[in-house]
Structures are given as C-alpha cells and as structure tokens.
Amino acid sequence: MAPFSHIAVLGAGAWGTALALAALGAGRKTTLWVREDGLKPHLAQGQPLVICAKGIEKDSGKLVTEMLAESLPDAALAILSGPSFARDVARGLPTAVTVAAKGDLASRLQASLGSAAFRPYASDDLTGVALGGAAKNVYAIACGVVEGMGLGENARAALLARSFAELSRLGEHLGARRETLMGLSGLGDLVLTATSPSSRNFSFGIELGRGRTVAELSAPGRPLAEGVATAPALVARARAGKVELPIAEAMADLLSGALPLEQAVIRLMSRKLTVE
C-alpha cells in the first residue's frame, strides 16, 4: 500500500509534536499546525483525517469518532490510539499503537507512519479504538485512588481486571470487537495509563486517594486529568444502553463530590456477589 507523502498534524502540544516527530521518523514530509478554527473549508472531498485525541463529548456522550463523523461527513475518518506517552514517542523509543479506518485507509496510514520506532497496527474498528482510549482514563483514576489509599496490590489488580470487564461490556453494547479491546488501544492503553506514575490520570487518582480534593488537583497550572470530565459522560452513555459500570459510576460520584472517598470502596466491595 502506497504511503501518503505528506502528513499534517493539527495541534502542537506534547502529543501533536510527538506524532509529527514520528511522521518525520517514517520519512514523510510533515507539517505541524497550531490548533485553530476553520478546518472544514480546507478539507477536500474524501480527505483522510486521523483523530489522535481521546475522550467522550460531555453533553452528548458521543465518542470522538461519532462527533467528527457528524461535523465533517465528507472526510475519510480514521483514529489512532494506544499505549503511548508523548515523551517516549518524541524520544524515538519503541511504541506500538492501533490505527483504525474503513477500507484500505488503515493500511495506507500504517505504511505512512510505520518506522523502526513507531509500529501502527491496522484495524477497521473505529468504535473499539475510540472507546478504549476514552474509558481508560476513568479507570486509571480509580486505580490511582486505590494506590493513594494504600489498599494494596491485590486490590489494584482486582480493580484493573474488573475495569476491563466494564470496558468490554460497554464495548459489546456499542458494537466494538472484543479483539480490539483486548489489543493495544484497549487493554494495552488501560494497563499503561492505570499503572504508571507518568500517567496524569493515575497520578491524579493517587493524590485524590491521599485526601487531596478535586478542586485542588484541577487548579490552573495543574496537569489535565481527562478522566475527570470523561467519567460522567461515560456513565451517561452506559446508562442510556442499560449497561452497568459500577467502577465508573463510583468514580463519577466521587469526582462530583456526591460520594465520600471511604464510601466509594465500601460501595464497590458490598455489591451483590456474582459470577465472573
């Protein structure tokens, strides 16, 4: 599959800069644009557009792929996600991600971005890739809370496993493939984000578990923890489909102030016993 000769990255933050460096490393002519309004008039019919952001729209609960499909219906949509800290990508350290698109676009993007240090795996499951990238931030906060409260490694492992079970349930409801969620953009990204001190969301959860408040941790100048805004949107999307997400629900209530820290653990541990 012939690679694209020119890659444009919209957004010159840490992740955008890292992706631009990855594209350069793959031998592509690369343009890095600071984010700005007015993109739609500049897109040609069928222009490939790769979403590299992770999240859920707060008001509607829509995935980033769903939002972009509505706002830019003429673009050829793709999404790139996976266990990838911008710092490591920028340094040229080995990284593997998933790039999803319909038809042969995923393979072409794979050929365009792949290098010795940056390995994209092709998929056509845009929903699974988008969901995994968004939900993992919520569960990373939860795992950080367990760490901050000093509840032990058994508790953190159990929470991580049950978090993946929740992600899988919602993914099945939305039409995502299980193998996608078992892969880099699902389980892989969840493990990285929910276990590493370099993760903003995991670190946020640690401080929350140690008694800091959401207001303190969200003050101007503090690192952004995307899971704070994602938690209620994820829960709302799940409830609309009658999918139970007890961990995400506890996090949403904890982050909103509706549930005290100690009660969050009690609520989860006192749920009715069930099969795995």
N, C-alpha and C positions, 0 to 999 in steps of 0.2 A: 504494500500500500504506500503510495507516494506521500511523503510528509508535506506539511504546509511549510512554505519557505519563510513566512513572516508571522511572528507571534506578537500580539499586542496584549499587554497586561494592564487592566484598568484598576488603579489603586496602588499607591506607592508606600503602603505601610510595610510592616515587617514581612507579612506573608506574600504580599504582591511583589516586593523586592526579591524575596527568596525564589519565587516562581520565575521571575524574569531572569535571575541568575541560572536557574535550572534550564530554561529555554536556551540561553546562551551556551550553556554547557553541552546541550544537544546539537549545537551547530546552527541554530536558527537566528536569522535577523530578528532582533527583539526591540520593541518599543514599550517603554514604561510610562503610563499616563497617570497623573494625579487625578483622583476621582472627581467628577464634576457632572452636573446635569447636562442633558441634551444629547444623550447617546442615541436614542431611537432614530432621529433623522439621518444619522451617519451609517446606519446598518443597511447593507444591500439585501435583497431578497435571498433567503437561504444562507445568510452569513452565519458561520459557526460561532457560537457564544458559549463559553465554558464557565459555569458557576464554580467559584473556588471558595465561597463563603459557606458557613454552616449555621443553621438556625431555623426557627419557625416564626411566622408573622404573628405578632402578639394578639391582634384583634380577631383575625380570621382563623388562626390555627393552621394556615396553609404552609406547606413545605416551600423552600426556596424555588424548587423546580416548578411547582404549581403557580407560584406568583409570577415568575418570569415568563412562563408559557402564556399567561393572560396578558401581560403588559407588552411582550414582544413576540406576538404569534408568528411572525414571518422569519424569525431567527431559527437556525438549526441548533437546538438546545443540547448541551452536554453538562456534566457535573464531574468535578474532580475532588476526591476526598480520601482520607486515610490517616494512618498514624504518622503525623508529620509535623514536628515542631519547626517553625520557620528558621530558627537559629541553625539547626543541623542541616537543613536543606541549603541554606545560604553558604555554609562552610563546605558543601560538597560531600557531606557524609552520606553513606548508603541509606536510601529511603525508597520504600515501595508504597504506591497508592493505587486507588481504583479510578479509572475514568470511564464514565458511562454515557452512552448516547445511542440513538437508534441507527439502524442500517450500518454502513461501513465507516461512519464518522468516528466511532470509538477507536477503531483500528488505525485510522489515519492520525488521530490525535496521539495515540500511543507511539506511532512511528515518529511523530513530530517532537515529542517531549522526552522520549526514552534516551538514556545515556548510561554510562557505567555506574554513575552515582544515583540516578533517578530512574526508577523502574515502574512505569504505569502498567496495570493490568486492565484489560478491556472488559466492559460489561454493557448490557443494554438495559439494566435495571436501575433507572434513574430514581425511582421511588425508594428503593432499598438503600442506595447510596446517600440520598438526601436525608432520610430518616436517621440512619446510623450516625451521621455527622452532627445532627442536631441533638438527639436524645442523650448521647454520651456525656455531654456537658452537665446535664442534670444529675446523672448518676455519679459523675466524678465529684460533684459537691457532696453527695451523700457519703461516698467512700472517704472523703476528707473529713467529714464530721465524725465518722467512726474513729478515724485516726486521731483527731484532735481530742476526742473524749477519752482516749486511752482504752477503748473497748477490746483491743487485741486483734491479732492477725486472723484468728478463726472467724470473728465477726466480719472483718473486712472481706475475707474470701467468700463468705456466705452472701454478703450483700452484693458483691460483684457478680456472683453467679445468678442470684435472683434478679438483679438488674438486667442481665442479658435475657433472662426469661421474659421479663416485661417487654423489652425491646422486640423480642421475637413475636410475642402475642400481638402487639400493635402492628408490626410489620406484616404479619399474616393477614390482618384485617384490611390493611391498605393495599395489599396485592404485591408486597415485596417478596422476593425469593429468599428462602432460608439460607441458601448457599451464599447469597450476597451478605446477609447479616452475620454469617459465620466467618466472613472474609475480612480483608483489610479495612474496609470502610465501616464495618460493624464491630465485631469483636476486637479486631486489631486496634482500632481507634479508641474503643472503650477501655481496653487494658492500659494503653499508654496514658490516656488522659486521667484515669482513675487511680493511678499508682505512682505517678511521677511528681516530685516536688516542683518540677519545672512547669507543670500544668497550672494555669491560672485558676481553673475551677477547683481542682483538688486542693490547692493552697488556700483558696477562699474557704472551702469546707473545713480544713484544719483549723483555721482561725475562728470560724463560727463554732466549732466544737470546743474550743478553748474558752468560749464565753464572749468573744467579740460580737458586736451587733452588725446586722446587715447595713445599717446606715453608716457605721464607721468604715466598714470594708468597701462600701460603694462611694466613698467621698471622692471629690475631684482629685485627680492625680494618682488614684489607686488603680492597679491593673483591672481591666474589664473581665468579669466572670460572666460569660454569655449564658450560663445555665440559670442565672437568677431570673432573667426575663423569659427564658425558654420553658421553665418548669410549669407555670400556669397555662401557657399555650399548649404544651404537650398534654397536660391533663385534660384540658377542654376538648382537644381533638380526640383523645381516647374516650372520654365520656360520651361524646356525640355518637361514637360507634359502639357504646356499651362494652368497652374493653377496660378491664381492671388493671390499674397501675399503682398498687399501694405504696411503693417506694417513692415514685414521682409525686404522688398525691401528698405524702408526708413531707416531702421537700418543699412543695409549693406552699403548704400550710405553714411550715417552719419559716420559710423565707418571707412570707407575708406577715408574720407575727401572730398568726392565729393558733399556732401550736408551740408550746414551750419546748426547749431543747430536750429535756429529760423525757417528756411525754412522747416525743417522736419515736424513741427506741421502744418504749413500752407499747405504743400502739402497734408497731410492726411485729413485736415478739408475741403479742397476745392475740394475734389473728387466729382464726379457726385453723386447726391442723388439717393438712390436705396432702394429696399425692404430688410427687414431682413430675 
